[in-house]
Structure formats: C-alpha cells, structure tokens
Amino acid sequence: MTQAYNFSAGPAMLPREVLHKIQSELLEYQNSKASVMEISHRGVDFMEAAEKSEQDFRELLSIPENYKVLFLQGGASAQFSMVPINLLRGGFKASYANTGHWSVKAIAEAKRYCEVNVCTDSTENNFTNIDDFQNWDIDEDASYLHYTPNETIAGLEFDYVPEVSMPIAADMSSTILSRPIDVSKFGVIYAGAQKNIGPSGLTIVIVREDLIGEVVKHQPKLFDYSTQAHNDSMFNTPATFPWYAAGRVFEWVKDKGGLNAMQTINKAKAESLYRAIDSSDFYSNPVSSRYRSWMNVPFLIADEKLNITFLERSKEAGLLALKGHRSVGGMRASIYNAMPQEGVDALINFMNDFEKDFG
Ligand SMILES: *Cc1c(COP(=O)(O)O)cnc(C)c1O
C-alpha cells in the first residue's frame, strides 16, 4: 500500500510516529503490566502520564502560572454551555462574534443563559470574510467576548486577537498548537482534541484562575470549572486513553521543535495549497485572502458535476476524506499539524493531474 494521507476535518490524522509509539505500548503500559486503557486514573502510572501531558502542553503554549489546564469531556460543544455558565459571573450579557458555523452553535447555546450581543456578523458574506475590528459593536456590559479563531467549515481564520476590556473566550478546536499564541490575552481557551491534539473524547480548557468559582445557579456541578480545577480534572473518571495519547502528541510536537516550528511548516503547507488553487481557473477558494485558514482549506471545482469523480479518484490515489462540508460543497483539505508537506504536495500533484484530465 502506498502511503495514504488523511485530510479529515476531525477526528483527524495523527502523526504516524505517535501511532507507532501508542501501538508499541498498548498492551503493557510502562511497568503497569496492563494497558493504559485498563489502569486506574488514580494510580501512579496514569497520574504520571496525566501530569507529564499537562506539563508538556503548558510548555508548548507557554501557559502562565495563573491559568488552570483542564482535561474534560463533552467536546467543544459542552464548552458552548460551560463558557456562559462560568464566565457570566453575575452578568446577564455576553458578546459573540458570528463568523461561521461553530460561532452560530456557540451563540445558540449562550442564548439559553443570557442576552447575546452579536458584535460582528459574517452571515451576509457567507462566512468568507470578517468585518474590520473597528466596526465591531461590542456591548461594554458584556461579561465576556466569545469568538472562534478558526472556523473549521468555511476555512476562515483570524490573524489577530481582538483587543477588548472584558475577558475573551476562544474556541480553538481547529487551530490550537498550530502556532504560538499569547495565552495571557485570553480568559478561556478551549479545544476538542480530535483536530490537532489527539483522539476524540477529550476537551482541553485553559482558564484564568480568577475567573472561576462563580457560576450560574442550578447548573451541573461537573460544569463548574472550579470543581474540575480543584479535582485535577478527576472529579469523575476522565477520558484516560485520549489524555494519554494527547501526551504522546505533545511529545511529538516538542520533538519537532515546538510551536515555532509548527508555525513555519503550517504556513508553508497552506501557502502552497492556496497558490495551487489560485493559479488555476479550474479550482477556487472564496475566502478573503487575509483570513484564509492555515488548517482547513475548502476548494470548489468550476464544474461541480466533477466532484464525485474527484473524490473517487483522490481516494484511489490515497488522498482521503476530501469531501467538503455539505453547507459549503466541493472539497475541503484539513491540514493540521500531523499532515506533512509531502501530503499537501501529493494533493497538489493530484489536483494538477485531475485538471489536465478534466479541465
Ligand atoms: C469540531 C469543532 C467543534 C465541535 O467539537 P465537538 O468536539 O464535536 O463538540 C466546535 N468548534 C470548532 C471550531 C470545531 O472545529
């Protein structure tokens, strides 16, 4: 079998080296004489793995001391509720940027807890552009501002962090670890693991300590960040296997040179793919060039009747999961950290050949 490259948006490709490492220790985890899936989360072997995982994650992102890192379940979708539950802190209003599908979901959930001020809205341009920040209408009474730094479906990504007076909550599910960020600019950062961290089932939350402890009344105790923080994310049984596997991914990222190295590689990958799309009349990407995502690259074929053939042939060529989201159509290549430049090059070569045959 030739090497396949998996362009799935999530659960997504994991680094080969990490899968081999996990395979090699799957039946017997270190000295435990059991699989990592079979041991107690409170035993010394798992506790060590969990702590090392957090330590490496903190190091990669240079997370300041006054932030807690939580290893939770429920996906980014559970955070759509946990953010208002924890960040309203007696307030009754929150500001949300609406820049895509995941913003829409976050807003719908927040509306169950408070009044939502949509401070900018990209609906009219079909989530292909972001209005200049000076035009945003942020309500100063809002307890926090929520935004989605990378919209996974339309492939729309911020190239800056908004400057506001209230804490920022950011859904970084599909962009975390793709480049360095300044964590101190955020109140809460959250990410489902299955894009750029590890297997699904784990959600990582980074939260500034002073923001936790005051929650909306009558909410599940499990949804209170302080419950999770005071119990080291072990108030109940955590997702042990993905937590361990994420730790192996963090080691891999560190080995590769950390987030500066990831940034260089990811920028080059994205630029090469957008260049290929832009240099042809056969393929197109509708996103405003400033806000094009490094991680998710949707593209359309001029004649959409060719979509099925493109997907069949690309799959035969070992280029997997290129079908675009149904709301956008066409194709989408998700090129997270685990996707090497060679995978992107293989896709570009395939696209060129396909254009020669059908263009
Ligand atoms: C995938 C994704 C989600 C949904 O994550 P779940 O873990 O399925 O809840 C939310 N936000 C963004 C930006 C995503 O990419």
The ligand as an SDF file (V2000), in Angstrom:
LIG
                    3D

 15 15  0  0  0  0  0  0  0  0999 V2000
  -15.0840   20.3890   15.5660 C   0  0  0  0  0  0  0  0  0  0  0  0
  -15.4060   21.6930   16.1770 C   0  0  0  0  0  0  0  0  0  0  0  0
  -16.3740   21.8320   17.1810 C   0  0  0  0  0  0  0  0  0  0  0  0
  -17.2170   20.6750   17.6740 C   0  0  0  0  0  0  0  0  0  0  0  0
  -16.4950   19.8930   18.5250 O   0  0  0  0  0  0  0  0  0  0  0  0
  -17.1680   18.6690   19.3170 P   0  0  0  0  0  0  0  0  0  0  0  0
  -15.9880   18.0990   19.9980 O   0  0  0  0  0  0  0  0  0  0  0  0
  -17.7820   17.7660   18.3040 O   0  0  0  0  0  0  0  0  0  0  0  0
  -18.1730   19.2330   20.2380 O   0  0  0  0  0  0  0  0  0  0  0  0
  -16.5800   23.0830   17.7210 C   0  0  0  0  0  0  0  0  0  0  0  0
  -15.8800   24.1450   17.3140 N   0  0  0  0  0  0  0  0  0  0  0  0
  -14.9330   24.0540   16.3390 C   0  0  0  0  0  0  0  0  0  0  0  0
  -14.1920   25.2800   15.9210 C   0  0  0  0  0  0  0  0  0  0  0  0
  -14.6740   22.8300   15.7420 C   0  0  0  0  0  0  0  0  0  0  0  0
  -13.7460   22.7310   14.7770 O   0  0  0  0  0  0  0  0  0  0  0  0
  1  2  1  0
  2  3  1  0
  2 14  2  0
  3  4  1  0
  3 10  2  0
  4  5  1  0
  5  6  1  0
  6  7  2  0
  6  8  1  0
  6  9  1  0
 10 11  1  0
 11 12  2  0
 12 13  1  0
 12 14  1  0
 14 15  1  0
M  END
$$$$
